[in-house]
Amino acid sequence: MTDITLTVNLAPPEPRNPVSVYHLGQGFFLAGNRCLLNIEVGPEVTQCLVSPGVVNLCLSIELFLKALVLQTGNAAPRSHKLVDLFS
């Protein structure tokens, strides 16, 4: 039997690093896309997780906007309001 070793990065994102925040946003974006796939769960039965997909996509937008704010040298607001982050 062969041993397999996997390296996993368990470090949290750096909240003031725009690249770290952007990569976290990518994770939520990919999770949202996966939730919105029509997945076959039985004979002639498919499932699409619309609500979790939308939530993950909204979180990704929030993090992408915060990464942009951080890239300008400003502090990202501690808000989940996309309108406030966009302005």
LINCORGI-V332142 format. One line per field, one symbol per residue. burial: I if it has 9 or more other ideal C-beta (glycine too) atoms within 8 Angstrom, else O. A space follows every 10 residues. Layout:
burial = ???
//
This chain:
burial = OOOOOOOOOO OOIOOOIIOI IIIIIIIIIO IIIOIIOOOO OOOOOOOIOO OIIIIIIIII IIIIIIIIII OOOOOIOOOO OIOOIOO
//
